[in-house]
Amino acid sequence: MNDSTPRTLWITGGGSGMGRAIARVAAGNGWAVAVSGRRREVLDEVVEEIAADGGTALAVPLDVRDSAAVAGAARTVVERFGGLDALVLAAGQNTPQRRWDDQSITEFEEIVGTNLTAVAATVDAALPALREEGGTVVAISSYAGWSLQPGAGVAYSASKTAVSSLMRTLNLQEAAHGVRACHLCPGDVATDFLDQRPNVPDAAARSKMLTPQDIARTVSFVLESPAHVRIDELVISPVSQA
Ligand SMILES: NC(=O)c1ccc[n+]([C@@H]2O[C@H](COP(=O)([O-])OP(=O)(O)OC[C@H]3O[C@@H](n4cnc5c(N)ncnc54)[C@H](OP(=O)(O)O)[C@@H]3O)[C@@H](O)[C@H]2O)c1
């Protein structure tokens, strides 16, 4: 890619919450942004918002648990943008039934499939292009991926903890290509994701939490750091986090 070509970023979970905020901020910083998720309509909204601000964006709908669709989406992004400089993995799932005494193994597999296997599949699909550019990967993991959180859930905690290993092995094995990865561990963030809790927080509780913009600013710090700088792990939480 030559210097006049915009840097390119692919975001899973880019239609809502943190992924959407990350897309808007990155586009404002001059990145061409591809957003993926299952809901075409929210992806199209993000693309329209970015275009209205003069940025470049592309909607690439997919279910991240479909590894063939992930591979196809990676090819689409690289073909349309001419390369890939960064990948943000924000697609995630939890469930209200998250304890040993009420979980189902079907949901366990869905959560691990979304939060862990799909992260591996998406990195795998993007890696050849990321190697070309010395690219950056940011996995939106969780506070529960950094330390055990009693309420986070059996499958969710297991899957997010393992994302740390994916990012560390990526750093160990791909540094020779200039690839760097960050395990980003947010505490409570006021997004629709909280509706999956057994006790859904009210507006007063949400007002004390981080915002999607707080995470977008943090991701921007990682993406904009000089190429020789790797930020292996970041933990960010609201001051009120228990
Ligand atoms: N909110 C919090 O307090 C918090 C704290 C720490 C970490 N996190 C993590 O942050 C990430 C972003 O969540 P958020 O808080 O911004 O909530 P969100 O708005 O609900 O975002 C989750 C995103 O994941 C996408 N997604 C879920 N399953 C998918 C699938 N099978 N295929 C493709 N996309 C899928 C959703 O899009 P579609 O439904 O359109 O597919 C949605 O855009 C998640 O990984 C979550 O685990 C959240």
PDBQT file of the ligand as one rigid body, heavy atoms in Angstrom, charges set to zero:
ROOT
HETATM    1  N1  LIG A 301     -20.777  -4.078  27.613  1.00  0.00    +0.000 N 
HETATM    2  C1  LIG A 301     -19.915  -4.544  28.514  1.00  0.00    +0.000 C 
HETATM    3  O1  LIG A 301     -20.034  -4.263  29.729  1.00  0.00    +0.000 OA
HETATM    4  C2  LIG A 301     -18.729  -5.360  28.081  1.00  0.00    +0.000 A 
HETATM    5  C3  LIG A 301     -17.657  -5.449  28.973  1.00  0.00    +0.000 A 
HETATM    6  C4  LIG A 301     -16.520  -6.153  28.577  1.00  0.00    +0.000 A 
HETATM    7  C5  LIG A 301     -16.456  -6.737  27.344  1.00  0.00    +0.000 A 
HETATM    8  N2  LIG A 301     -17.537  -6.645  26.495  1.00  0.00    +0.000 N 
HETATM    9  C6  LIG A 301     -17.361  -7.244  25.164  1.00  0.00    +0.000 C 
HETATM   10  O2  LIG A 301     -17.371  -6.177  24.249  1.00  0.00    +0.000 OA
HETATM   11  C7  LIG A 301     -17.719  -6.677  22.952  1.00  0.00    +0.000 C 
HETATM   12  C8  LIG A 301     -18.684  -5.702  22.298  1.00  0.00    +0.000 C 
HETATM   13  O3  LIG A 301     -19.886  -5.708  23.038  1.00  0.00    +0.000 OA
HETATM   14  P1  LIG A 301     -20.752  -4.391  23.298  1.00  0.00    +0.000 P 
HETATM   15  O4  LIG A 301     -20.745  -4.159  24.762  1.00  0.00    +0.000 OA
HETATM   16  O5  LIG A 301     -20.325  -3.305  22.401  1.00  0.00    +0.000 OA
HETATM   17  O6  LIG A 301     -22.238  -4.922  22.979  1.00  0.00    +0.000 OA
HETATM   18  P2  LIG A 301     -23.087  -5.046  21.659  1.00  0.00    +0.000 P 
HETATM   19  O7  LIG A 301     -23.473  -3.705  21.158  1.00  0.00    +0.000 OA
HETATM   20  O8  LIG A 301     -24.174  -6.009  21.993  1.00  0.00    +0.000 OA
HETATM   21  O9  LIG A 301     -22.073  -5.685  20.614  1.00  0.00    +0.000 OA
HETATM   22  C9  LIG A 301     -21.928  -7.043  20.371  1.00  0.00    +0.000 C 
HETATM   23  C10 LIG A 301     -21.759  -7.176  18.874  1.00  0.00    +0.000 C 
HETATM   24  O10 LIG A 301     -21.456  -8.537  18.551  1.00  0.00    +0.000 OA
HETATM   25  C11 LIG A 301     -22.120  -8.848  17.351  1.00  0.00    +0.000 C 
HETATM   26  N3  LIG A 301     -22.302 -10.286  17.303  1.00  0.00    +0.000 N 
HETATM   27  C12 LIG A 301     -22.776 -11.102  18.269  1.00  0.00    +0.000 A 
HETATM   28  N4  LIG A 301     -22.839 -12.375  17.826  1.00  0.00    +0.000 NA
HETATM   29  C13 LIG A 301     -22.395 -12.343  16.557  1.00  0.00    +0.000 A 
HETATM   30  C14 LIG A 301     -22.225 -13.327  15.558  1.00  0.00    +0.000 A 
HETATM   31  N5  LIG A 301     -22.536 -14.623  15.787  1.00  0.00    +0.000 N 
HETATM   32  N6  LIG A 301     -21.748 -12.954  14.344  1.00  0.00    +0.000 NA
HETATM   33  C15 LIG A 301     -21.452 -11.672  14.099  1.00  0.00    +0.000 A 
HETATM   34  N7  LIG A 301     -21.568 -10.687  15.002  1.00  0.00    +0.000 NA
HETATM   35  C16 LIG A 301     -22.042 -11.034  16.213  1.00  0.00    +0.000 A 
HETATM   36  C17 LIG A 301     -23.452  -8.107  17.430  1.00  0.00    +0.000 C 
HETATM   37  O11 LIG A 301     -23.979  -7.845  16.144  1.00  0.00    +0.000 OA
HETATM   38  P3  LIG A 301     -25.224  -8.672  15.535  1.00  0.00    +0.000 P 
HETATM   39  O12 LIG A 301     -26.179  -8.943  16.657  1.00  0.00    +0.000 OA
HETATM   40  O13 LIG A 301     -25.767  -7.774  14.477  1.00  0.00    +0.000 OA
HETATM   41  O14 LIG A 301     -24.615  -9.922  14.976  1.00  0.00    +0.000 OA
HETATM   42  C18 LIG A 301     -23.018  -6.798  18.093  1.00  0.00    +0.000 C 
HETATM   43  O15 LIG A 301     -22.705  -5.821  17.147  1.00  0.00    +0.000 OA
HETATM   44  C19 LIG A 301     -18.248  -8.091  23.173  1.00  0.00    +0.000 C 
HETATM   45  O16 LIG A 301     -17.264  -9.001  22.756  1.00  0.00    +0.000 OA
HETATM   46  C20 LIG A 301     -18.430  -8.184  24.677  1.00  0.00    +0.000 C 
HETATM   47  O17 LIG A 301     -18.201  -9.494  25.141  1.00  0.00    +0.000 OA
HETATM   48  C21 LIG A 301     -18.663  -5.980  26.838  1.00  0.00    +0.000 A 
ENDROOT
TORSDOF 0
